[in-house]
Each structure stands twice: as structure tokens, then as C-alpha cells.
């Protein structure tokens, strides 16, 4: 499998030495002598086509037969389009990698060996049914799992349920796609996500991507909002949601898509998982499926890091004592927030998640009146801002806006209005009160958004207020392990809906307002909505300042293709980050760059507290624009 190498002159991250250095590390530390070596073989076409479309095989085989110079040029274009390279031996190596994964999974499933590790390349978890991408030709793990699930009854290696745990720093889009509607496979992925901008660059790895209509809850995504995640973040996710779901799923076999690019020191991953962290994760997974676990190599591109990480995993599989847990580590704010969102997304489908969330089923009798919490919030906010600021709702049009979601002051459209504040923000945060504190109700919502509206009122500015809250569909619970809830109606992702709402408000209110001086203020997910307006509408002549108050998610960037916006945004923006924003938790250097705007680190860690002080920044911009 080391024959798969780039024809380009430069060294490629997915280099042959990746598997050589791992094997040598295991050999030096006496692991190989204690292990059974499983003979490899090439995967057959009919086996690969259990997952992949037939044209994919034909396409790869025709490409690798091109003359070398022609193949070199083709591979260069393929690298740009699909992050993939080919040489004359690539498909042979890919068949060996796939066949190796199949053989070792079969041996473990049949109890020929207790567990195993497959040191293979090219990797596979990005390979979709119809395409190879992301250094991957065929999906080794998916083909191996599907082959065992399709074995005839009575076969010693036949399994009924497989758990695939993907700790590669990139989302395994191909594996998730292969089993999207197959409830026999539980796919769990921990990966850098960054609002879908981190490779493979789609929203398919979002925590709300929970599986197809026939397999809801069998895709579990833990999408880290930034780099810098460490052992404590990963183990917190294991303990809080991954292992409880795994126990409830009760797999017959566990396969680990073991990319080691989240390891400390990896050039592409930017995370800090130690060899000890990988060992502890492996140890927890060994408690499943009567210890039947197979670790299959995926990514990992710094040789020392992948070798030491693979050694720790292998020693754990061999039953050696676990290395000491790194001292002084705690789960980050961003990590805990991400895991909490995963728990909420999975609660409708797993009993263990409902118990940890105190999840209550919706009323079953249709005669009982019910109200969504976000609707109550919007109604109360509309009543309050009418009384205080005479703001009125923008009429809801179709499904574009919910009732009372967008509020405006009447002066917004009155001739002579000179200044308009556009405020796009999240709903406040729900809190459980202290039973020993009579001043706090049992359940209350804390919301700092009124501060910005009141500031605009004291200045005599017109105001448009858009709350990003969206109706949450009711998700019936499963009554038993085998019963699945009915499929949810297809709905666009939250981000796409919010972007459409923001453009609707701009086109139908802001663009028509006589105000020649506009100030943008974003809070939480509202920051991305404002950036969408900036990127898709001509606003530079009228928008005098953009103040973004971040939550715990990545800072929105000016699109790369809009070169003319970078300097304008840097000159007209202030981005306020909470003191414990992930940007600073793993990188103490302040962010910079025209695409980010002017980034300031606030003293407060609570985003709502940061919003309370945003008026000082607004005053600075108003005085500067006067």
C-alpha cells in the first residue's frame, strides 16, 4: 500500500511513510510479536459495489491506465477539484486497503481474534457512494461493515448491528452517506466543523444531521466549533452522549475510523488529543460488543504524532494498563456547549439522552392547547417593545417569518428619518431557578437584547429588530427500541432560513427606508445573518458600522471571492468576542485579518454581558460617523 504516492514534485500529506512509521513504532515496542497478522487480499468489485456505484470503479480503472505524463496532469486537476491524487498503482492499493479492512473485521466478528488494528492506506471515510474525494478512493470501513451485515444467516462473521466511531478530525461524509437510511449502523463522528467551513466543507456534519427517515438517531455528529479541542473535550463527549447511546444501541461489532489528525502536533488538524487520550477512548469502546473492536487507519499527517497515537491505541487493545490521564485538563466552554446541543438533537431518539436532558414527551391529546416556548417569547417581546418603543410587527409572509419575529419602529419608513439601527439577535437563554432563592422564579429567561433597542430609542434612531428564533418541529418519541418516530417534514436548515429572513427584512424594509445612515448590530447567530446581507447586497454606501457580538461559534468571514469587501469591512466593523471564546482558549494571539474585521476580546465571558457593553462601541461609531 506504500505504492500509492503522488506523481507531483511536492511531498503530499497523505504519504506512504504514514503506514511505515506506524508499523515500525509497533515493532520497536514489541507489539507485533504479540499479535496475529491477518493475511490481506484485494477487495472484489462486487464487494466494493455494496457501497459504491459501479461507474466509480470503471472511472478509477480507466484513469490509472493513462500514460504517466497524462495521468500526472489529470491528477493535478483532480487534486484541486477533489483533494485526490492517482498513480498507476493507486487502485490496486485501494483494493488492498479495502480488502484488509474486510479481512480483519471478519476475523474479529467471527471471534478468530479478540480485536484488531488495520494499518492501511489510502484512507476511506470521505469516499461517497458515487465519488472518491479527500485522499480517499473507496470507503474501507463502510465496505467492511456492509459486507458483514449482508452475510447469509449462519455465517460465523455475520453481524446485525455495527457501530462506527469516527474520531478523525474531519467529518466522515462518505460513511455517514453510506448508512444514512440504515438503522443497523450507528455512525458517530467527532470533528472540526466551524459552521461547515472546515473540510469537507458542508453542513452534513451538523449535530442536527441525525439520519434519514428510516434511521433517525443513528447518525450522531459532535461538530467542534473550532480547533484547539483536547483530551478533556473528547472524553466529555464520550461520557455525556457517545457511550450512553452506544450502550443503548448494543452493537455486535465496533469499527473505529481512526484518523489521528486530531492529535497534538498534527499540521492539518489543529487539535490537542494526546496518545493517552486516544488510549482512554479506545478503552471505553472495548466495553462494547464483548470487546469486538477493529481500529482502521484514516487520516493523520504528522508522522511522529500518528505513530505515538497508534502505539497507545494498540497497547490498549493488547490489554496493557492505561497511561495516566493528563492532569490539569478540563472540558472547554465550547466543548461543553457543543455536547449539550448534541444531546438535545439526539434526545427524541434515545432514552438515555432524554433522561439526561429531562426530556418530556409532547402531549398526546390534540384537545390540549400547546405553545412553543419561542412563540411565547416573541409574543411577549412584541408586547413589551410596543409599550416601550411603539415597535410594530413586520407582517409574516408565508414561511419566511414567524409571527412577531421582526419588529420595526414606525419612523423606519417616515421621510426625514436619517439613522436606522438594524439589530439581528438570538433569543435569550433559559435558566432553572434556585429553589432556595425566593427572588428567582423556577424557570426564567435572561435576555439582554432590549438594551440595544432602548439605546436606539434614546438616540432617536429608527430601529429594525429581527430575532433569529425559529419554530422547532415536534418530534414524537419512540415507544420501544424497534419503533421509529415518523419522519420529520423536510425543512431547510436553520442557517438557510435565517439568511432568507435577513435578506427579506433588508429588501422589504431597510433598502426602502429613507435613512442614509445605517448601523448593523449582530448577536449570536445574527452575526452570520448580517454577514450574509453584506455579502449579497450592496450596503457599503449606507452602512456606517457593523458591530458583531459573538457567542461561542466561529467569527463570520467576508467571502474570499468578494475582494472589494475586505478593506471596507475591516474599516467599518468591530467584532466583540467573549473572554473565553474558543479563538482565545486555544490561541492566545488576537485574531487578525481583513476577513475577520476588527476583533476585540471582551472582559466578560457571558455573551449576554458582552452585549450589554456593546453600546459603548456603538457610541464610538456614531460619534465617528457624525
C-alpha positions in Angstrom: 0.0 0.0 0.0 3.0 2.3 0.0 3.0 2.2 -3.8 0.2 4.8 -3.7 2.2 8.0 -4.0 1.7 11.4 -5.7 3.2 12.0 -9.1 3.7 15.6 -8.2 7.1 17.0 -7.3 5.9 18.2 -3.8 5.6 16.0 -0.8 1.9 15.2 -0.2 0.5 15.0 3.4 -1.1 11.6 2.6 2.4 10.0 2.0 3.4 6.3 2.0 5.6 6.8 5.2 2.4 7.1 7.2 1.8 3.4 7.5 5.5 2.5 7.5 6.2 4.7 10.6 3.2 3.2 12.5 4.3 -0.4 11.8 7.9 0.4 12.8 6.7 2.0 16.0 4.6 -1.0 16.9 7.6 -3.3 16.0 10.1 -1.4 18.2 7.8 -1.5 21.2 7.2 -5.3 21.0 3.6 -5.1 19.8 3.9 -7.0 16.5 5.3 -10.1 18.2 2.2 -10.3 20.4 -0.3 -10.0 17.6 -1.7 -12.3 14.9 -1.1 -11.0 11.4 -4.1 -11.4 9.2 -3.3 -12.1 5.5 -4.5 -9.3 3.3 -6.3 -9.5 -0.1 -7.8 -7.2 -2.7 -11.4 -6.3 -2.3 -13.6 -7.6 -5.2 -15.6 -5.4 -7.4 -18.9 -6.9 -6.2 -17.8 -6.2 -2.6 -16.9 -2.6 -3.2 -20.2 -2.1 -5.1 -22.0 -3.0 -1.9 -21.3 0.7 -1.0 -20.1 2.4 -4.2 -21.8 3.0 -7.6 -20.5 0.8 -10.4 -19.3 3.8 -12.6 -16.8 4.7 -9.8 -14.8 1.5 -10.3 -14.8 2.0 -14.1 -13.7 5.6 -13.8 -10.8 4.9 -11.5 -9.6 2.0 -13.5 -9.7 3.9 -16.8 -7.8 6.9 -15.2 -4.9 4.9 -13.8 -4.3 3.3 -17.2 -3.5 6.7 -18.8 0.1 7.4 -19.8 2.2 8.6 -16.9 2.5 12.2 -18.0 -1.1 12.4 -18.9 -2.0 10.9 -15.6 0.2 13.3 -13.8 -1.6 16.3 -15.4 -5.0 14.7 -14.7 -4.1 14.0 -11.1 -3.0 17.6 -10.6 -6.5 18.8 -11.7 -8.1 16.1 -9.5 -6.2 17.3 -6.5 -7.6 20.8 -6.9 -11.2 19.6 -7.5 -11.4 16.6 -5.2 -8.3 16.6 -2.9 -7.3 13.3 -4.5 -4.3 12.1 -6.5 -3.8 8.9 -8.5 -0.8 7.0 -9.9 -0.7 3.7 -11.9 -0.8 1.6 -8.7 -3.5 3.6 -6.8 -6.5 1.4 -7.5 -4.5 -1.7 -6.6 -3.5 -0.1 -3.3 -7.1 1.0 -2.6 -8.3 -2.6 -3.2 -5.7 -3.9 -0.8 -6.7 -1.3 1.9 -10.4 -2.2 1.5 -9.7 -5.9 1.5 -7.5 -5.6 4.6 -10.3 -3.8 6.5 -12.7 -6.5 5.4 -10.5 -9.4 6.4 -9.7 -8.0 9.9 -13.3 -7.1 10.6 -14.3 -10.6 9.5 -11.7 -12.2 11.8 -12.9 -10.2 14.8 -16.6 -10.7 14.1 -16.0 -14.5 13.9 -14.0 -14.4 17.2 -10.9 -15.7 15.4 -9.1 -12.8 17.2 -10.3 -10.6 20.0 -9.7 -7.2 18.3 -7.5 -5.7 15.7 -5.9 -2.7 14.0 -5.7 -2.2 10.3 -2.7 -0.1 9.2 -3.9 0.8 5.7 -3.9 3.5 3.1 -5.3 5.2 1.1 -7.9 6.2 3.7 -11.6 5.9 3.0 -14.1 7.8 5.1 -14.6 10.7 2.7 -15.4 8.4 -0.3 -19.1 8.7 -1.1 -21.1 6.1 -2.9 -20.6 7.9 -6.2 -17.2 9.6 -5.8 -13.8 9.5 -4.3 -12.6 12.6 -2.5 -10.4 13.9 0.4 -7.5 11.5 -0.2 -10.0 8.5 -0.3 -10.8 6.2 -3.2 -13.0 3.5 -1.7 -14.6 3.6 1.8 -12.8 0.9 3.6 -14.8 0.9 6.8 -18.2 1.2 5.1 -17.5 -1.7 2.7 -16.3 -3.9 5.6 -19.3 -3.1 7.7 -21.8 -3.6 4.8 -20.2 -7.0 3.9 -20.6 -8.4 7.4 -24.2 -7.1 7.6 -25.1 -8.8 4.3 -23.6 -12.2 5.3 -26.1 -15.1 5.0 -27.6 -16.4 8.2 -25.4 -18.9 9.9 -22.1 -17.3 8.7 -19.7 -17.1 11.7 -18.8 -13.5 10.9 -22.4 -12.2 10.3 -23.4 -9.2 12.5 -26.7 -7.5 12.9 -25.6 -4.1 14.3 -22.4 -2.2 13.8 -21.2 0.9 15.5 -18.7 3.1 13.5 -16.9 5.6 15.7 -15.0 8.2 13.6 -12.5 10.3 15.6 -10.7 11.7 12.5 -10.6 15.5 12.8 -12.6 15.7 9.5 -16.3 14.6 9.2 -16.6 11.2 7.5 -19.2 12.4 5.0 -18.9 9.2 2.9 -19.5 6.8 5.8 -22.5 8.8 7.0 -23.9 8.9 3.5 -23.5 5.1 3.0 -25.6 4.3 6.1 -27.9 7.4 6.1 -31.1 5.2 5.9 -29.7 2.0 7.5 -30.7 1.6 11.2 -28.3 -1.3 11.5 -25.3 1.0 11.7 -24.7 3.7 14.3 -22.3 6.3 12.9 -20.7 8.6 15.4 -18.3 11.4 14.4 -16.3 13.9 16.4 -14.8 16.5 14.0 -14.0 20.2 13.5 -17.0 21.8 11.9 -16.7 25.6 12.1 -20.2 26.3 10.7 -19.5 23.9 7.8 -16.4 25.6 6.6 -13.8 23.0 7.7 -13.1 20.2 5.3 -15.2 18.6 3.8 -16.9 21.9 3.8 -20.6 21.1 4.1 -23.4 21.2 6.8 -23.7 17.3 6.6 -21.7 17.1 9.8 -24.0 19.4 11.8 -25.4 18.0 15.1 -29.0 18.1 13.6 -28.0 15.7 10.9 -29.3 12.6 12.8 -30.0 10.1 10.0 -32.6 9.5 7.3 -36.3 8.9 7.7 -35.7 5.2 8.2 -32.8 5.6 10.6 -33.4 8.7 12.8 -30.9 8.9 15.6 -28.3 6.6 14.0 -26.1 9.5 12.9 -24.5 11.2 15.9 -22.4 14.2 15.0 -20.2 16.1 17.5 -19.2 19.2 15.5 -16.5 21.1 17.3 -16.8 24.9 16.5 -13.1 25.4 16.3 -9.7 23.8 16.6 -7.9 23.5 19.9 -10.0 20.7 21.3 -8.2 18.4 23.7 -8.5 15.2 25.6 -11.0 16.6 28.1 -13.3 17.7 25.3 -13.3 14.3 23.6 -13.7 12.3 26.8 -16.6 14.6 27.9 -18.4 13.9 24.7 -17.7 10.1 25.2 -19.1 10.2 28.7 -22.0 12.6 28.2 -23.5 11.2 24.9 -21.5 8.8 22.9 -21.1 5.9 25.3 -24.7 6.1 26.6 -26.1 5.9 23.0 -23.6 3.1 22.2 -24.8 1.0 25.1 -28.4 1.5 24.2 -27.7 0.6 20.5 -25.8 -2.5 21.7 -23.6 -3.2 18.6 -22.2 -6.6 17.7 -19.0 -5.0 16.4 -17.3 -1.6 16.8 -15.2 -0.2 14.0 -13.1 2.9 14.7 -12.4 5.2 11.7 -9.1 6.1 13.4 -7.8 9.3 11.8 -5.0 10.6 14.1 -5.1 14.2 12.6 -6.7 15.5 15.9 -3.5 14.5 17.6 -1.4 17.2 19.2 1.2 18.3 16.7 -0.7 17.4 13.6 -0.2 20.0 10.9 -3.7 19.9 9.5 -5.9 19.2 12.5 -5.1 21.9 14.9 -6.3 19.9 18.0 -4.6 18.6 21.0 -5.6 14.9 21.6 -2.7 13.1 23.3 -1.8 9.4 22.9 -3.2 8.9 26.4 -6.5 10.5 25.2 -6.7 8.0 22.3 -5.9 5.2 24.7 -8.7 6.1 27.1 -11.2 6.5 24.2 -10.2 3.0 22.9 -10.6 1.5 26.4 -14.2 2.8 26.7 -15.1 1.4 23.3 -13.7 -2.0 24.3 -16.6 -2.3 26.8 -19.0 -2.7 23.9 -19.7 -5.7 21.7 -18.0 -8.1 24.1 -14.7 -6.4 23.2 -15.0 -6.9 19.4 -13.4 -3.8 18.1 -11.4 -3.0 14.9 -9.4 0.2 14.5 -8.9 1.2 10.9 -6.5 3.9 10.0 -7.9 7.0 8.3 -6.1 10.4 8.3 -3.2 11.8 10.4 -0.3 13.6 8.6 2.4 14.2 11.1 4.5 11.0 11.3 5.6 11.2 15.0 2.1 12.1 16.1 0.3 9.3 14.3 2.9 6.7 15.3 2.8 7.5 19.0 -1.1 7.7 18.9 -1.4 4.4 17.1 1.0 2.8 19.6 -1.1 3.9 22.5 -4.2 2.5 20.9 -2.5 -0.8 20.1 -1.2 -1.2 23.6 -4.7 -0.6 24.9 -6.1 -3.3 22.6 -3.4 -5.7 23.9 -4.6 -5.1 27.4 -1.7 -3.0 28.8 -2.5 -0.6 31.6 -3.9 2.7 30.5 -1.4 5.6 30.6 -2.1 8.3 33.3 -4.8 10.8 32.5 -3.2 14.2 31.6 -3.5 16.4 34.7 -5.0 19.9 34.8 -7.3 19.4 31.8 -11.0 20.5 31.8 -13.6 20.5 29.1 -13.7 23.8 27.3 -16.7 26.1 27.2 -17.1 25.5 23.5 -16.8 21.7 24.0 -19.5 21.6 26.7 -21.8 23.8 24.6 -21.4 21.6 21.6 -22.1 18.4 23.5 -25.2 19.9 25.1 -26.5 20.7 21.6 -25.8 17.1 20.5 -27.7 15.7 23.5 -30.7 17.9 22.6 -30.6 16.8 19.0 -30.5 13.1 19.9 -33.0 13.2 22.8 -36.0 12.3 20.6 -34.4 9.1 19.5 -32.5 7.7 22.6 -33.9 7.0 26.0 -30.6 7.7 27.7 -30.5 11.2 26.1 -34.0 12.0 27.3 -33.1 11.1 30.8 -30.0 13.2 30.9 -32.0 16.1 29.4 -35.1 15.6 31.5 -36.8 15.4 28.1 -40.6 15.3 28.4 -42.8 13.9 25.6 -45.3 16.3 23.9 -48.9 16.0 25.0 -50.7 13.1 23.1 -54.2 14.6 23.2 -54.9 17.0 20.5 -57.5 18.8 22.6 -54.9 20.2 24.9 -53.6 23.6 23.8 -49.9 23.9 23.5 -47.5 26.8 22.8 -43.9 26.6 21.7 -41.5 28.5 24.1 -40.1 30.6 21.2 -43.6 31.7 20.2 -44.3 32.8 23.8 -41.0 34.7 23.8 -41.8 36.5 20.5 -45.3 37.4 21.7 -44.1 38.8 25.0 -41.3 40.7 23.3 -43.6 42.3 20.8 -46.0 43.4 23.6 -43.1 44.8 25.6 -41.5 46.7 22.8 -44.8 48.1 21.6 -45.4 49.5 25.1 -41.8 50.9 25.5 -40.9 51.9 21.9 -44.1 51.6 19.8 -42.5 49.0 17.7 -44.9 47.0 15.4 -44.5 43.6 13.8 -43.5 43.2 10.2 -46.2 41.1 8.6 -45.2 37.5 8.3 -45.1 36.4 4.6 -45.6 32.6 4.0 -43.0 30.7 5.9 -40.4 33.5 5.6 -41.0 34.9 9.0 -42.8 33.7 12.2 -45.4 36.0 13.8 -43.7 38.8 15.8 -40.3 37.7 14.7 -39.4 41.0 13.0 -40.3 44.3 14.7 -39.9 47.9 13.4 -40.4 51.4 14.6 -42.9 53.4 12.5 -40.2 56.0 11.9 -38.3 53.5 9.8 -40.3 54.4 6.7 -41.1 58.0 7.5 -39.5 60.7 5.2 -36.8 62.6 7.0 -35.5 59.7 9.0 -31.8 59.9 8.9 -30.5 56.9 11.0 -31.6 53.3 11.2 -30.3 50.6 13.6 -30.7 47.0 12.3 -30.4 44.5 15.1 -30.4 40.8 14.4 -30.1 38.6 17.5 -30.7 35.2 19.2 -33.4 34.6 21.7 -32.4 34.8 25.4 -31.2 31.9 27.5 -33.5 29.8 29.6 -32.4 29.2 33.2 -33.6 26.9 36.1 -34.0 29.0 39.2 -32.6 28.2 42.7 -35.3 26.8 44.9 -33.7 28.4 47.9 -33.8 31.9 46.3 -37.3 33.3 46.5 -36.3 36.2 44.2 -35.8 33.8 41.3 -38.7 32.0 39.6 -38.4 28.3 39.0 -37.8 28.9 35.3 -36.8 32.1 33.7 -35.4 33.6 30.5 -32.5 36.1 30.6 -32.4 38.4 27.7 -30.1 41.4 27.1 -31.5 42.3 23.6 -33.7 45.1 24.9 -30.6 47.1 25.8 -29.8 47.7 22.1 -33.3 48.7 21.2 -33.5 51.1 24.2 -30.2 52.6 23.2 -31.6 53.3 19.7 -34.7 54.9 21.2 -32.7 57.3 23.4 -30.8 58.3 20.4 -33.9 58.9 18.4 -32.9 56.3 15.8 -35.4 54.2 13.8 -34.9 50.5 14.6 -35.5 47.1 12.9 -35.3 44.1 15.3 -35.1 40.6 13.9 -35.0 37.7 16.4 -33.4 34.5 14.9 -35.6 32.1 16.8 -37.3 29.5 14.6 -40.2 27.2 15.3 -39.0 23.8 16.5 -40.9 20.8 15.0 -42.5 18.4 17.4 -40.6 15.1 17.4 -42.6 12.1 18.7 -40.7 9.7 21.0 -40.0 6.1 20.3 -42.2 3.7 22.5 -39.7 0.9 22.1 -36.2 0.1 20.8 -37.6 -1.0 17.5 -40.2 1.6 16.9 -39.1 4.7 15.0 -40.7 8.1 15.1 -42.3 9.2 11.8 -40.0 11.2 9.6 -39.9 14.9 10.2 -41.2 17.2 7.4 -38.4 18.3 5.2 -37.3 21.8 6.3 -34.4 23.9 5.2 -31.5 24.1 7.7 -31.7 26.9 10.3 -28.8 28.8 8.7 -30.5 28.9 5.2 -33.8 30.0 6.7 -32.2 32.7 8.8 -30.3 34.0 5.7 -33.5 34.2 3.7 -35.2 36.1 6.6 -32.4 38.6 6.8 -32.5 39.3 3.1 -36.3 39.6 3.2 -36.0 42.2 6.0 -33.3 44.1 4.1 -35.1 44.1 0.8 -38.5 45.0 2.1 -37.7 47.4 4.9 -34.1 48.6 5.1 -33.5 49.1 1.4 -36.7 51.1 1.2 -36.1 53.2 4.3 -35.2 56.9 3.7 -32.4 56.6 6.3 -29.0 57.3 4.7 -27.0 56.2 7.8 -27.5 52.5 8.9 -25.8 50.7 11.8 -25.7 46.9 11.9 -25.6 45.0 15.2 -25.4 41.2 15.3 -25.6 38.9 18.3 -25.0 35.1 18.2 -26.3 33.6 15.0 -27.4 37.1 13.9 -23.8 37.8 13.1 -23.8 35.3 10.2 -27.2 36.7 9.0 -25.7 40.2 8.8 -22.7 38.9 7.0 -25.0 37.2 4.5 -26.6 40.6 3.8 -23.2 42.3 3.4 -22.1 39.6 1.0 -25.2 39.5 -1.1 -26.4 43.1 -1.2 -24.7 46.5 -1.9 -24.7 48.1 1.5 -21.3 49.9 1.7 -22.7 53.4 0.9 -25.3 53.4 3.7 -24.0 51.1 6.4 -21.6 53.1 8.5 -20.6 50.5 11.1 -21.1 46.7 11.8 -20.9 45.7 15.5 -20.8 41.9 15.9 -21.2 40.4 19.4 -20.1 36.8 19.2 -21.4 33.8 21.1 -19.1 30.7 21.2 -19.1 29.9 17.5 -16.6 30.9 14.8 -16.4 34.5 13.7 -18.1 35.0 10.3 -15.8 35.8 7.5 -16.1 38.0 4.4 -16.3 35.7 1.4 -13.0 35.1 -0.3 -14.4 35.9 -3.7 -15.5 39.4 -2.6 -12.1 41.1 -2.5 -13.6 44.6 -2.5 -15.4 44.0 0.8 -12.4 43.0 2.9 -10.9 46.5 3.3 -14.4 48.1 3.8 -15.4 45.5 6.5 -12.1 45.9 8.3 -12.6 49.7 8.4 -16.2 49.7 9.4 -16.5 46.7 11.8 -16.0 45.8 15.4 -16.2 42.2 16.5 -16.6 41.6 20.2 -15.7 38.1 21.5 -16.4 36.8 24.9 -13.3 36.4 27.0 -13.5 32.6 26.8 -14.3 32.5 23.1 -12.7 29.3 21.5 -10.5 31.6 19.5 -8.6 32.5 22.6 -8.9 29.2 24.5 -6.5 27.5 22.1 -4.7 30.5 20.6 -3.8 33.4 22.9 -2.8 35.6 19.9 -5.5 38.0 18.9 -7.3 37.3 15.6 -6.4 39.5 12.7 -7.2 39.8 9.0 -9.5 41.8 6.8 -12.0 39.0 6.5 -12.5 39.0 10.3 -12.8 42.7 10.8 -11.5 44.4 14.0 -11.7 41.7 16.7 -11.7 42.8 20.4 -11.6 40.4 23.4 -14.1 41.4 26.0 -13.6 41.1 29.7 -16.8 39.2 30.2 -17.2 35.5 29.3 -21.0 35.5 29.1 -22.1 36.7 25.6 -25.1 38.5 27.1 -22.8 40.5 29.4 -20.7 41.4 26.3 -23.9 42.6 24.6 -24.7 45.0 27.5 -21.4 46.8 26.8 -21.8 46.9 23.1 -23.5 50.3 23.4 -20.1 51.8 24.2 -18.8 50.6 20.9 -21.9 51.9 19.1 -21.5 55.3 20.7 -17.9 55.4 19.3 -19.1 54.5 15.8 -22.0 57.1 16.0 -19.6 59.8 17.0 -17.1 58.8 14.3 -19.9 59.0 11.7 -21.2 62.4 12.8 
